[in-house]
Amino acid sequence: MNRSKILVSITSITAIYHFLVVGQLPEWFGVFVPHEVHLAISISSALILIYLLLPAGGKKHGEDTEAEGRFRKVPWYDWSLLASGLTGAGFVIFFHESILDYGEYGFLDTKGIILAGMLAVPVLEAVRRTTGWALPIIIVLFVLMTIFQKFLPGLLYGRGFPLDRLLYGTYVGNAGIFGLPLGIAANIVIVFLIFGALMDRAGASRWFMDMALALTGWSRGGPAKAAVVASAMFGSISGSPSGNSATTGIFTIPMMKKIGYTPAFAAAVEAVASTGGIILPPVMGAIAFIMAEWIEVSYATVVISAAAPAALYFLIVFVSVHLQAHRDGIKALPREELPKFWPSFVGGWYYLIPMAALVYFLIVKSLPPGLSGIYTCGFVVAVSFLSKNRDHWLMPGNIMRAFDEGTRRWITVASITAAVGIMIGALELSGVGIKVSRFIVDLAGGDLILTLLFVGIVSLIVGMGLDATPAYITLATLMAPALVRLGVPDIAAHLFVIYWGLASFYTPPTCIAVYVTAGIAGSKVWATGWEAMRLGIAAFLIPFAFVFNPGLLMRGSLVDIVMAVVTALIGASLLAAGIRGYAIGMLNIAQRLLLVGGGLLLIAPGITLPLIGLGISVLAVAPKLVTLWPRH
């Protein structure tokens, strides 16, 4: 068996193991797998794959010899790091009672300290190989801050804790490597990444694209609208803005360029739409499940609350591409070049069955997210055989490939969440997290608007260079408490930091999603990034709206909710028109400013401000309406 097959075997075994444990199958046979043991097995499998696949320099092992069917040998230092990590995790697996004893004692002996260090170092190096230097540097800084806290000034000052106390929290505590973040990765995220890979293997991603083109391609700017719809639908499942940008961007960006959109605009549309999938229910790239666990509310509560803000986000993007098409005189694609709706729908309607099943298991039956995902994967396998294309049938070979794809995406999340656990443990021990939130509130003088602005800017900066999951976990730890301290509801505070943090995917200079789409479009990164910021302005504005207007989070009376959603939808459309500079016809600077202001006021809470916004907006477009009035 060559090494490629060995790796596929490891990823498949990893996937099957997690499915069995999350699906509670061992319990059917009277076998109980302790939580810490399960997480230790999980991080061990992730470390094995990371050190086999990713060398220290960032180039995959064997990449330069893959054409010859041979793979470069793993160097000795990789084997050493892997052995170290497996020893640290293996002690938890095979000597779990000793870990429980450590928990009772409240400290580690010399052996425990060595084992904790042997696991922590390979985990941090694994994160560096999967994400780059930013996150491990942040984690190490917080660790050093905790150790040398008594030498630090101001809000960072504290009693300080020795390394052995910190390693105790890392190895045994509830907030360390085996804490909530890794638990979510091992029990939820891996299931949904495999679910997305199975859907892709079954042909769902192409069907989503065909349906989006059939629904929108006939109108002006149709391919851009299709990109928004398809990227939103599949981005919610895939959980990766950059990965989704590459998957759907290969199809959408060339089509957008073909009908006349500039390369920068085409790339920006795909980057912003793909990023938005992370805030779109029902899956939200697994962030919905993490949030539900974090703030201890039901999954249904998260989904319902996130629905209207996500609709506003995509409405602004959708309206923007429509108005830009009118402004640039872009015509619709000929209908003969587009998929026909009914044949496309009939050819893949069954892909909706797993989505409906997922909603049923999560909301109606209120099953745990991981278990719901496993049941839904069964539906994906079953409906795949309804496809006329046998390549889409999920036979064992295709299932193993999906396991391989999903698990390879998951190992990054697993290493990140394990490492973030170290940071959370250090923050809890030092109290810096609480101090940071207090400092932000004090800096803003207790003013909610200023606090929101400071939290937003910091969230944008922290989100740069991080993937969606670690960005959210980091911000939920550091930034959200500052808003909660001022009375902002938990769910509003967490959604706020998500929106601002994810905006970093298309905001220069780090704009990861833009790097992907600009490469496909052949556009300049900075030009694409600035265009993306204009398209994705909703990520900066809508969070302020739902903090001050609870109706947008489906809170309050029915009248309040309906009024908030309707006025916000109108305001979002007018805001897009003002930004693009087109509504009925070309707008001058004054008209654009009036529409932007009117749109923002329509999104505001209450009745008075939206009415003023409506009046301002009518004033802005009145000259255009007069020119359309028939003359006798």
C-alpha positions in Angstrom: 0.0 0.0 0.0 1.5 3.4 -1.0 1.5 6.3 1.3 -1.4 8.0 -0.4 -3.6 5.1 0.4 -2.3 4.9 3.9 -3.3 8.6 4.5 -6.7 8.0 3.1 -7.1 5.0 5.4 -6.1 7.2 8.4 -8.5 9.9 7.5 -11.3 7.4 6.9 -10.7 5.7 10.2 -10.6 9.0 11.9 -14.0 10.0 10.4 -15.5 6.6 11.2 -14.3 6.8 14.8 -15.9 10.2 15.3 -19.1 9.1 13.7 -19.3 6.1 16.0 -18.6 8.0 19.2 -20.7 11.1 18.4 -23.5 8.6 17.2 -23.2 7.0 20.7 -22.8 3.5 19.2 -20.3 2.3 21.8 -22.9 3.0 24.5 -25.3 0.6 22.8 -22.8 -2.2 23.6 -22.1 -1.0 27.1 -18.8 0.7 26.3 -18.3 4.2 27.8 -15.7 6.5 26.3 -14.8 9.2 28.8 -15.0 12.7 27.4 -11.3 13.5 27.9 -10.3 10.1 26.4 -12.4 10.9 23.3 -10.8 14.3 22.9 -7.3 12.8 23.4 -8.0 10.3 20.6 -9.4 13.1 18.5 -6.3 15.4 18.9 -4.0 12.5 18.4 -5.5 11.6 15.1 -5.3 15.3 14.0 -1.6 15.5 15.0 -0.8 12.3 13.1 -2.3 13.7 9.9 -0.8 17.2 10.3 2.7 15.9 10.8 2.4 13.5 8.0 1.0 16.0 5.6 2.5 19.4 6.5 6.2 19.9 6.8 7.8 22.7 8.8 8.3 24.9 5.7 4.6 24.8 4.8 5.0 22.6 1.7 3.1 19.3 1.7 5.3 16.2 2.0 5.7 14.6 -1.4 4.3 17.5 -3.3 7.3 17.6 -5.6 7.4 13.9 -6.2 3.7 13.2 -6.3 3.7 12.8 -10.1 6.1 9.9 -9.7 3.9 8.2 -7.2 6.4 8.5 -4.4 6.4 10.6 -1.2 9.2 12.2 0.6 10.1 10.7 3.9 8.9 12.5 7.0 12.0 14.1 8.7 13.2 13.0 12.1 12.1 16.2 13.9 8.5 15.7 12.6 8.5 12.2 14.0 9.9 13.5 17.3 7.2 16.2 17.6 4.5 13.6 16.7 5.9 11.1 19.2 5.9 13.8 21.9 2.3 14.8 21.2 1.1 11.2 21.1 2.8 10.5 24.4 1.1 13.5 26.1 -2.3 12.6 24.6 -1.7 8.8 25.0 -1.3 9.2 28.8 -4.8 10.7 28.9 -6.2 7.8 26.8 -4.5 4.9 28.6 -4.2 6.3 32.1 -7.4 8.3 32.4 -7.7 7.5 36.2 -4.4 9.4 36.8 -5.8 12.4 35.1 -8.8 12.2 37.4 -6.4 12.0 40.3 -4.7 15.2 39.1 -8.0 16.9 39.0 -8.6 16.0 42.7 -5.1 17.0 43.8 -5.3 20.4 42.0 -1.7 20.3 40.8 0.6 18.3 38.5 3.6 16.3 39.7 6.8 16.3 37.7 5.6 13.6 35.4 2.4 15.5 34.7 4.2 18.7 34.0 6.5 16.9 31.4 3.5 15.2 29.8 1.5 18.5 29.6 4.5 20.2 27.9 5.0 17.3 25.6 1.4 17.7 24.3 1.3 21.5 24.3 4.4 22.1 22.2 3.4 19.9 19.2 -0.2 21.3 19.3 1.2 24.9 19.0 3.5 23.8 16.2 0.6 22.1 14.5 -1.3 25.3 14.5 1.6 27.2 13.1 1.8 24.7 10.2 -2.0 24.9 9.5 -2.6 28.6 10.0 0.7 30.5 10.0 2.4 32.4 12.8 -0.4 34.8 13.9 -2.4 32.5 16.2 0.4 30.7 17.9 2.2 34.0 18.6 -1.0 35.4 20.2 -1.4 32.2 22.3 2.2 32.3 23.5 2.0 36.0 24.3 -1.0 35.3 26.6 0.8 32.4 28.2 3.9 34.6 28.9 1.6 37.4 30.1 0.1 35.0 32.6 3.5 33.8 33.9 5.1 37.3 34.1 2.0 39.2 35.0 3.4 40.8 38.1 6.0 42.6 36.0 3.5 44.1 33.6 1.9 47.6 33.9 -1.7 48.8 34.1 -4.5 46.5 33.4 -2.1 43.6 32.5 -0.7 43.6 36.1 -1.6 40.6 38.3 -0.1 38.1 40.7 1.3 35.9 38.0 1.3 32.1 37.9 4.1 29.6 37.6 4.4 27.4 34.5 3.3 24.3 36.4 0.0 25.9 37.4 -0.5 27.0 33.8 0.2 23.5 32.5 -2.2 22.1 35.0 -5.0 24.2 33.5 -3.8 23.2 30.0 -3.7 19.5 30.7 -6.4 18.9 33.3 -8.6 22.0 33.6 -12.0 22.4 31.9 -10.6 25.4 29.9 -7.4 23.7 28.5 -6.6 21.6 25.5 -9.5 19.2 26.4 -12.0 22.0 26.9 -15.1 23.2 25.1 -13.5 24.4 21.8 -11.9 21.0 21.1 -15.1 19.3 22.3 -17.1 21.2 19.7 -14.5 20.4 17.0 -14.6 16.6 17.9 -18.3 16.3 18.3 -19.8 18.8 15.9 -17.5 20.4 13.4 -16.0 17.2 11.9 -19.5 15.8 11.3 -20.6 18.9 9.4 -17.4 19.2 7.4 -17.9 15.6 6.2 -21.6 16.4 5.6 -20.4 19.2 3.3 -17.9 16.9 1.6 -20.6 14.2 1.0 -23.0 16.8 -0.5 -20.2 18.0 -2.8 -19.3 14.5 -3.9 -23.0 13.8 -4.5 -23.1 16.8 -6.9 -25.0 19.2 -4.7 -22.6 22.1 -5.2 -23.0 22.0 -9.0 -26.8 21.7 -8.6 -26.9 24.8 -6.3 -25.0 26.7 -9.0 -27.3 25.5 -11.8 -30.4 26.4 -9.8 -28.9 29.9 -9.0 -28.2 30.5 -12.6 -31.6 29.3 -13.7 -33.3 31.6 -11.1 -31.2 34.7 -11.7 -29.1 34.3 -14.8 -31.8 35.6 -17.2 -31.8 39.1 -15.5 -29.2 41.8 -15.7 -26.0 40.8 -14.0 -27.4 37.2 -13.7 -24.1 35.4 -13.1 -23.2 37.8 -10.3 -26.6 37.2 -8.7 -26.1 33.5 -9.1 -22.7 33.8 -7.4 -24.5 35.5 -4.4 -27.2 32.8 -4.2 -24.9 29.8 -4.8 -22.1 31.0 -2.5 -24.6 31.7 0.3 -26.2 28.3 0.0 -23.1 26.3 -0.1 -21.0 28.6 2.0 -23.2 27.9 5.0 -22.5 24.2 4.7 -18.8 24.3 3.8 -17.7 26.6 6.7 -14.7 28.1 4.9 -14.9 31.5 3.2 -11.7 30.9 1.3 -12.5 27.3 0.4 -16.0 28.3 -0.8 -14.5 31.2 -2.8 -12.3 28.8 -4.7 -15.1 26.2 -5.1 -17.8 28.4 -6.5 -15.5 31.2 -7.8 -14.1 28.9 -10.5 -17.6 28.9 -12.1 -19.0 32.3 -11.3 -16.0 34.7 -11.7 -15.4 33.9 -15.4 -19.1 34.2 -16.1 -19.2 37.6 -14.4 -16.2 38.8 -16.4 -17.7 37.5 -19.6 -20.9 39.6 -19.4 -18.9 42.8 -18.6 -18.2 43.1 -14.9 -14.7 44.2 -14.1 -12.3 41.5 -12.7 -12.1 43.4 -9.4 -15.9 43.6 -9.0 -16.4 39.9 -10.0 -13.8 38.8 -7.5 -15.2 41.0 -4.8 -18.8 39.7 -5.3 -17.6 36.1 -4.8 -15.4 36.9 -1.8 -18.2 38.8 0.0 -20.9 36.2 -0.8 -18.7 33.3 0.2 -17.8 35.0 3.5 -21.5 35.6 4.2 -22.2 31.9 4.2 -20.7 31.8 7.7 -23.5 34.0 9.1 -26.3 32.3 7.1 -28.6 29.8 8.9 -29.2 26.9 9.2 -25.6 25.7 9.5 -23.5 28.9 9.6 -20.4 26.9 9.0 -20.9 25.2 12.3 -20.6 28.5 14.2 -24.3 28.3 15.1 -23.6 25.1 17.1 -20.6 26.6 18.8 -22.5 29.7 19.8 -25.4 27.7 21.1 -23.0 25.7 23.3 -21.1 28.8 24.4 -24.0 31.0 25.5 -26.1 28.0 26.6 -29.2 28.6 24.4 -30.9 26.3 22.0 -29.8 25.9 18.4 -33.2 27.1 17.2 -32.7 30.3 19.2 -29.4 31.0 17.4 -30.9 30.3 13.9 -34.0 32.4 14.4 -32.0 35.3 15.7 -29.4 35.2 12.9 -32.0 34.9 10.1 -32.9 38.6 9.5 -29.4 40.1 9.8 -28.2 37.5 7.3 -31.0 38.4 4.9 -30.0 42.0 5.1 -26.4 41.2 4.4 -27.2 39.3 1.3 -29.9 41.7 0.2 -27.3 44.6 0.1 -24.9 42.4 -2.0 -27.7 41.2 -4.3 -29.1 44.7 -4.9 -25.6 46.1 -5.4 -24.8 43.7 -8.2 -28.2 44.4 -9.8 -27.7 48.2 -9.7 -24.1 47.9 -10.9 -25.3 45.9 -13.9 -27.7 48.8 -14.8 -25.0 51.4 -14.2 -22.5 49.6 -16.4 -25.1 48.7 -19.1 -24.5 45.0 -18.6 -27.0 42.8 -20.4 -28.5 39.5 -19.3 -27.1 36.2 -20.6 -29.0 34.7 -23.5 -31.5 32.2 -22.1 -30.1 29.4 -24.4 -26.8 29.7 -22.5 -28.5 29.1 -19.1 -29.7 26.0 -17.4 -33.5 25.7 -17.5 -35.2 25.9 -14.2 -37.5 22.9 -14.3 -35.0 20.4 -15.7 -32.4 21.6 -13.3 -34.8 21.3 -10.4 -36.0 17.8 -11.4 -32.3 16.8 -11.8 -31.4 17.5 -8.2 -34.5 18.3 -6.1 -33.5 15.4 -3.8 -30.6 17.5 -2.5 -33.2 19.4 -0.5 -34.1 16.3 1.4 -31.0 16.3 3.6 -31.3 20.0 4.3 -35.0 19.5 5.4 -33.9 16.4 7.4 -31.2 18.5 9.1 -33.7 21.2 10.1 -36.1 18.5 11.3 -33.6 16.7 13.5 -32.1 20.0 15.0 -35.3 22.0 15.5 -38.3 19.7 15.6 -36.6 16.7 17.4 -34.1 18.9 19.2 -31.3 16.3 18.8 -27.7 17.2 19.6 -26.0 18.9 16.6 -23.5 16.1 16.0 -26.1 13.4 16.1 -28.4 15.4 13.8 -25.5 15.8 11.3 -24.8 12.0 11.4 -28.4 11.2 10.6 -28.4 13.8 7.9 -25.3 12.2 6.3 -27.3 9.0 6.0 -29.9 10.9 4.0 -27.2 12.4 1.7 -25.9 8.9 0.9 -29.4 7.6 0.3 -30.5 10.4 -2.1 -27.2 10.3 -4.0 -28.5 7.2 -5.7 -31.3 9.2 -7.3 -28.8 11.0 -9.5 -28.6 9.9 -13.1 -24.9 10.5 -13.0 -23.3 7.4 -11.4 -20.2 9.4 -10.5 -22.4 11.1 -7.9 -23.5 7.9 -6.2 -22.0 7.6 -2.8 -20.5 4.2 -3.1 -17.8 3.2 -0.6 -15.1 4.8 -2.8 -16.8 8.1 -2.9 -17.7 8.0 0.8 -14.0 7.4 1.6 -13.0 10.3 -0.6 -15.6 12.5 1.2 -14.2 11.3 4.6 -10.7 12.1 3.4 -11.7 15.7 2.2 -13.8 16.5 5.3 -11.2 15.1 7.7 -8.3 17.0 6.1 -10.3 20.2 6.5 -11.1 19.3 10.1 -7.5 18.8 11.3 -6.9 22.5 11.0 -10.0 23.2 13.2 -8.9 20.5 15.7 -5.4 21.9 16.1 -6.7 25.4 16.4 -9.4 24.6 19.0 -7.0 22.6 21.1 -4.5 25.5 21.0 -7.1 28.1 21.7 -8.0 26.1 24.8 -4.5 26.9 26.1 -5.2 30.6 25.5 -8.6 30.4 27.2 -7.0 28.7 30.2 -4.3 31.4 30.4 -6.9 34.2 30.2 -9.1 32.6 32.9 -6.1 32.1 35.2 -4.8 35.7 34.7 -8.1 37.4 34.5 -6.8 39.4 31.5 -9.9 38.6 29.5 -12.2 40.3 32.1 -9.7 43.2 32.4 -9.7 43.8 28.7 -13.5 43.9 28.5 -13.5 46.3 31.5 -10.8 48.4 29.9 -12.8 48.8 26.7 -15.9 49.8 28.6 -13.9 52.3 30.7 -12.1 53.7 27.6 -15.5 54.3 26.0 -16.7 56.0 29.2 -19.5 53.5 29.4 -21.0 54.8 26.2 -22.5 51.9 24.3 -21.9 53.3 20.8 -18.3 54.0 21.5 -17.9 50.5 23.1 -19.5 48.9 20.0 -17.1 50.8 17.7 -14.0 49.8 19.8 -15.1 46.2 20.0 -15.8 46.2 16.2 -12.4 47.5 15.3 -10.6 45.1 17.6 -12.7 42.2 16.3 -11.7 43.2 12.8 -8.0 43.2 13.7 -8.1 40.0 15.7 -10.0 38.2 12.9 -7.3 39.0 10.4 -5.3 35.9 9.5 -7.6 33.5 11.5 -10.1 31.1 10.2 -13.8 31.5 11.0 -13.9 29.1 14.0 -10.8 30.3 16.0 -11.8 33.9 15.1 -15.2 33.5 16.8 -13.8 31.6 19.8 -11.1 34.2 20.4 -13.6 37.1 20.1 -16.2 35.4 22.2 -13.6 35.1 24.9 -12.1 38.6 24.7 -14.6 41.0 23.1 -18.2 39.8 23.7 -18.0 40.2 27.5 -17.4 44.0 27.1 -20.8 44.3 25.3 -22.6 42.0 27.7 -21.2 44.1 30.6 -23.2 47.1 29.1 -26.4 45.1 29.0 -26.3 43.8 25.4 -27.9 40.4 25.2 -25.5 37.5 24.8 -26.7 36.5 21.4 -26.5 40.1 20.1 -23.0 40.5 21.5 -21.8 37.3 19.9 -23.3 38.0 16.5 -21.8 41.5 16.7 -18.2 40.2 17.0 -18.8 37.5 14.4 -19.9 40.0 11.8 -16.9 42.3 12.4 -14.5 39.5 12.8 -15.5 37.8 9.5 -15.3 41.1 7.6 -11.5 40.6 7.8 -11.9 37.9 5.2 -12.5 40.6 2.6 -11.0 43.7 4.3 -7.4 44.6 3.3 -4.6 43.9 4.1 -5.1 40.3 5.1 -8.4 39.6 3.2 -7.9 35.8 2.7 -11.0 35.3 0.6 -10.0 38.2 -1.7 -6.6 36.6 -2.3 -8.4 33.5 -3.6 -10.9 35.3 -5.8 -8.4 37.9 -7.1 -6.2 35.0 -8.2 -9.0 33.5 -10.1 -10.2 36.8 -11.6 -6.7 38.1 -12.4 -7.4 41.3 -10.5 -5.3 43.4 -8.1 -5.7 42.5 -4.5 -6.1 46.0 -3.1 -8.6 47.1 -5.8 -10.6 44.0 -5.2 -10.4 44.5 -1.4 -11.7 48.0 -1.5 -14.5 46.9 -3.8 -15.3 44.1 -1.5 -15.5 46.5 1.5 -18.2 48.5 -0.4 -20.1 45.4 -1.2 -19.8 44.0 2.2 -20.5 47.2 4.1 -23.5 45.3 5.8 -21.0 43.5 8.0 -20.0 46.8 9.6 -23.4 48.4 9.8 -26.0 45.7 10.5 -24.5 44.7 13.8 -25.2 48.2 15.2 -28.7 47.9 13.9 -29.6 44.6 15.7 -27.9 45.7 18.9 -30.2 48.8 19.1 -33.2 47.1 17.4 -34.0 43.7 19.0 -36.8 43.2 16.5 -34.1 42.3 13.9 -33.2 39.4 16.2 -36.8 38.3 16.4 -37.3 39.7 19.9 -40.3 41.7 21.0 -43.9 41.8 19.9 -45.0 40.7 16.4 -45.6 44.3 15.4 -42.1 45.3 16.5 -40.5 42.4 14.7 -42.4 43.0 11.4 -41.7 46.8 11.5 -38.0 46.2 12.2 -37.6 43.7 9.4 -39.6 45.6 6.8 -38.0 49.0 7.3 -34.6 47.4 7.5 -35.1 45.6 4.2 -36.1 48.8 2.5 -33.2 50.7 4.2 -30.7 48.0 3.0 -31.9 48.4 -0.6 -31.6 52.2 -0.5 -28.2 51.9 1.2 -27.0 49.7 -1.6 -28.3 52.2 -4.2 -26.5 55.1 -2.5 -23.2 53.2 -2.4 -23.4 52.1 -6.0 -24.6 55.5 -7.2 -27.6 54.3 -9.2 -31.3 54.3 -8.5 -33.6 54.6 -11.5 -30.7 56.5 -13.1 -27.3 57.8 -12.2 -27.1 59.7 -8.9 -25.0 62.7 -8.1 -23.0 63.0 -4.9 -25.8 64.8 -2.9 -28.4 62.2 -3.9 -26.0 59.3 -3.0 -25.4 60.8 0.4 -29.1 61.3 1.0 -29.8 57.7 0.1 -27.1 56.4 2.3 -28.3 58.5 5.2 -32.0 57.6 4.5 -31.1 53.9 4.3 -29.3 54.0 7.6 -32.2 55.7 9.3 -34.6 53.2 8.0 -32.5 50.4 9.6 -32.6 52.3 12.9 -35.0 51.3 15.7 -38.4 52.8 16.4 -40.8 54.6 14.0 -39.6 58.2 14.0 -36.1 57.6 12.6 -37.3 55.2 9.8 -40.0 57.8 8.8 -37.3 60.5 8.6 -35.2 58.1 6.6 -38.0 57.4 4.2 -38.6 61.1 3.7 -34.9 61.8 3.0 -34.8 58.9 0.5 -37.9 60.2 -1.4 -36.3 63.6 -1.5 -33.1 62.0 -3.0 -34.9 60.1 -5.8 -37.7 62.7 -6.4 -35.8 64.3 -9.4 -35.5 60.9 -11.0 -39.2 60.1 -10.4 -40.2 63.4 -12.0 -38.4 62.5 -15.2 -40.4 59.3 -15.4 -43.8 61.0 -14.9 -45.8 61.0 -18.2 -46.2 64.5 -19.7 -49.4 65.5 -21.6 
